[in-house]
Amino acid sequence: MLEAEDVVVAHGRRRVIEDLSFTLRRGERVAVVGPNGAGKTSLLRALAGLSRPAGGRVRLHGRDLHRLRERERARHLAFVAQDEHTDLPYRARDVLLLGRSAGRGDWHRYDGDDHAVIAEVAERWELTGLLDRTLDALSGGERRRVLLARAFAQDAEAVLLDEPTNHLDLRHQHALLAHLRDTGATAVLTLHDLDLAAAYCTRVLLLQHGRVLADGEPEAALSATRVSEVYGVPVTAVHVGGRARILVG
Ligand SMILES: Nc1ncnc2c1ncn2[C@@H]1O[C@H](COP(=O)(O)OP(=O)(O)OP(=O)(O)O)[C@@H](O)[C@H]1O
């Protein structure tokens, strides 16, 4: 559904993604991993249509992503940034409603369906009792759950999540990834936790210095040798419960 072809992303004159090609198919959950500064956020923003590549193109169902209107993009792609400004005095309920109007236009009139979706996502993300609180009066993890719930309320074809597990406690991290898996969501998410990537994602894209070092099934992409080399720490892969876990040391 989403295709990057020879994409170059530059900040000023510095190229941070080099000739990257990537195709996202429906039902794939792709973890984008790699060291700090590898280019994960830069890639995700280009895939979301939030930054224009300095070279190459991104296509959504065969159409140039940057030629689509924001509303149309929002029908297909919901994006949650790594560090959205969440200290604003907006009520959580209004933030979730913004998810409903994305893709439907500024003059969208909320109806019973919208409120039903909001109630459902609020319950799923344990926000029901917080809906009338403003974002600046929530904890970091609660704010993060509001932004994730907003993306799910948008009901887009795919979600693009930049470090979605930041600020989430262990239970909520697993709840988020299990939700993506159990609903068969199409997702691209940047993650630092390689075990979470391996446990829940169908595919791993490993970046280093803006280039793809590996792209494939988690166990193959995240071999102990490769992870040791890329991150510069000794790691061992051990099999627990039928799958590989990465241990440092
Ligand atoms: N607005 C910007 N202006 C200039 N350089 C930038 C800008 N944003 C990012 N960069 C640089 O681009 C490179 C890639 O950054 P990016 O945020 O994509 O990496 P990342 O893999 O997401 O890193 P992290 O794991 O630390 O979040 C880094 O070298 C960074 O310093």
Ligand as a Chemical Component Dictionary entry (heavy atoms), coordinates in Angstrom:
data_LIG
# 
_chem_comp.id                   LIG 
_chem_comp.type                 NON-POLYMER 
_chem_comp.pdbx_formal_charge   0 
_chem_comp.three_letter_code    LIG 
# 
loop_
_chem_comp_atom.comp_id 
_chem_comp_atom.atom_id 
_chem_comp_atom.alt_atom_id 
_chem_comp_atom.type_symbol 
_chem_comp_atom.charge 
_chem_comp_atom.model_Cartn_x 
_chem_comp_atom.model_Cartn_y 
_chem_comp_atom.model_Cartn_z 
_chem_comp_atom.pdbx_ordinal 
LIG N1  N1  N 0 15.803 18.975 12.133 1  
LIG C1  C1  C 0 17.030 18.484 11.949 2  
LIG N2  N2  N 0 18.038 19.260 11.482 3  
LIG C2  C2  C 0 19.277 18.777 11.282 4  
LIG N3  N3  N 0 19.614 17.487 11.499 5  
LIG C3  C3  C 0 18.652 16.675 11.967 6  
LIG C4  C4  C 0 17.320 17.119 12.199 7  
LIG N4  N4  N 0 16.584 16.067 12.663 8  
LIG C5  C5  C 0 17.437 15.036 12.703 9  
LIG N5  N5  N 0 18.662 15.387 12.288 10 
LIG C6  C6  C 0 19.830 14.501 12.165 11 
LIG O1  O1  O 0 19.486 13.459 11.271 12 
LIG C7  C7  C 0 20.038 12.227 11.700 13 
LIG C8  C8  C 0 18.911 11.205 11.836 14 
LIG O2  O2  O 0 18.034 11.627 12.858 15 
LIG P1  P1  P 0 16.731 10.807 13.248 16 
LIG O3  O3  O 0 15.988 11.586 14.278 17 
LIG O4  O4  O 0 16.034 10.412 12.021 18 
LIG O5  O5  O 0 17.413 9.503  13.917 19 
LIG P2  P2  P 0 16.762 8.354  14.787 20 
LIG O6  O6  O 0 17.281 7.074  14.242 21 
LIG O7  O7  O 0 15.290 8.510  14.872 22 
LIG O8  O8  O 0 17.435 8.627  16.204 23 
LIG P3  P3  P 0 16.965 8.363  17.733 24 
LIG O9  O9  O 0 17.067 6.880  17.966 25 
LIG O10 O10 O 0 18.011 9.109  18.509 26 
LIG O11 O11 O 0 15.586 8.915  17.915 27 
LIG C9  C9  C 0 20.759 12.506 13.012 28 
LIG O12 O12 O 0 22.127 12.634 12.732 29 
LIG C10 C10 C 0 20.194 13.838 13.470 30 
LIG O13 O13 O 0 21.149 14.572 14.184 31 
# 
loop_
_chem_comp_bond.comp_id 
_chem_comp_bond.atom_id_1 
_chem_comp_bond.atom_id_2 
_chem_comp_bond.value_order 
_chem_comp_bond.pdbx_ordinal 
LIG N1  C1  SING 1  
LIG C1  N2  SING 2  
LIG C1  C4  DOUB 3  
LIG N2  C2  DOUB 4  
LIG C2  N3  SING 5  
LIG N3  C3  DOUB 6  
LIG C3  C4  SING 7  
LIG C3  N5  SING 8  
LIG C4  N4  SING 9  
LIG N4  C5  DOUB 10 
LIG C5  N5  SING 11 
LIG N5  C6  SING 12 
LIG C6  O1  SING 13 
LIG C6  C10 SING 14 
LIG O1  C7  SING 15 
LIG C7  C8  SING 16 
LIG C7  C9  SING 17 
LIG C8  O2  SING 18 
LIG O2  P1  SING 19 
LIG P1  O3  DOUB 20 
LIG P1  O4  SING 21 
LIG P1  O5  SING 22 
LIG O5  P2  SING 23 
LIG P2  O6  DOUB 24 
LIG P2  O7  SING 25 
LIG P2  O8  SING 26 
LIG O8  P3  SING 27 
LIG P3  O9  DOUB 28 
LIG P3  O10 SING 29 
LIG P3  O11 SING 30 
LIG C9  O12 SING 31 
LIG C9  C10 SING 32 
LIG C10 O13 SING 33 
# 
